[in-house]
Amino acid sequence: MVRNSSQLLVRFGGQVRELRQAAGLSQEAFADRCGLDRTYISGIERGKRNVSLENLEVLAKALNVTLSRLLEEP
């Protein structure tokens, strides 16, 4: 089954937001922890950014989760 990429990005962004909030981090604090711009994090969470494999690893490490946990369906 082929999924619409924009739906995938929105679902992934929701997962990032959920994990970030569960960690008690604001977007700004999370962005600082990742070494990324806050507007980039905002774009990810809104499903507007297609994240690279390298940044997936950065996000997972900043959230203290595995890559597989980060990519789980919410």
BELLIN-V257910 format. One record per residue. N is the residue number from 0. RES is the residue in one small letter. OMEGA is omega in degrees with one decimal (999 if undefined). NEAR is the number of other C-alpha atoms within 12 Angstrom. Layout:
[[N & RES & OMEGA & NEAR] [N & RES & OMEGA & NEAR]]
This chain:
[[0 & m & 179.2 & 3] [1 & v & -178.9 & 7] [2 & r & 175.3 & 10] [3 & n & -175.4 & 10] [4 & s & 179.8 & 15] [5 & s & 176.1 & 17] [6 & q & 178.4 & 18] [7 & l & -179.9 & 25] [8 & l & 178.8 & 25] [9 & v & 179.0 & 26] [10 & r & 178.9 & 27] [11 & f & 178.8 & 32] [12 & g & 177.0 & 33] [13 & g & 178.0 & 27] [14 & q & 178.4 & 30] [15 & v & -179.8 & 42] [16 & r & -179.4 & 30] [17 & e & -179.6 & 23] [18 & l & 178.5 & 30] [19 & r & -179.6 & 32] [20 & q & 177.8 & 18] [21 & a & 177.5 & 15] [22 & a & 178.6 & 19] [23 & g & -177.5 & 14] [24 & l & 169.3 & 21] [25 & s & 175.7 & 21] [26 & q & -178.0 & 31] [27 & e & 179.0 & 20] [28 & a & 178.3 & 20] [29 & f & 178.5 & 33] [30 & a & 178.1 & 28] [31 & d & 179.7 & 20] [32 & r & -179.3 & 23] [33 & c & -172.6 & 26] [34 & g & -179.4 & 18] [35 & l & 178.6 & 23] [36 & d & 179.6 & 18] [37 & r & 179.8 & 19] [38 & t & 175.7 & 17] [39 & y & 177.7 & 25] [40 & i & 178.1 & 36] [41 & s & 178.5 & 24] [42 & g & 176.9 & 24] [43 & i & -176.5 & 33] [44 & e & 178.1 & 31] [45 & r & 179.2 & 23] [46 & g & -178.6 & 24] [47 & k & -178.0 & 22] [48 & r & 173.9 & 24] [49 & n & -170.3 & 24] [50 & v & 177.1 & 27] [51 & s & 177.2 & 12] [52 & l & 179.7 & 13] [53 & e & 179.5 & 13] [54 & n & 172.9 & 23] [55 & l & 179.0 & 28] [56 & e & 177.8 & 21] [57 & v & -179.7 & 26] [58 & l & -178.9 & 39] [59 & a & 179.8 & 28] [60 & k & -179.5 & 22] [61 & a & 178.7 & 27] [62 & l & -177.7 & 32] [63 & n & 176.3 & 21] [64 & v & 175.6 & 22] [65 & t & 175.3 & 17] [66 & l & -179.6 & 21] [67 & s & 177.5 & 15] [68 & r & 179.8 & 21] [69 & l & -175.7 & 30] [70 & l & 178.2 & 24] [71 & e & 172.9 & 19] [72 & e & 179.1 & 17] [73 & p & 999 & 16]]
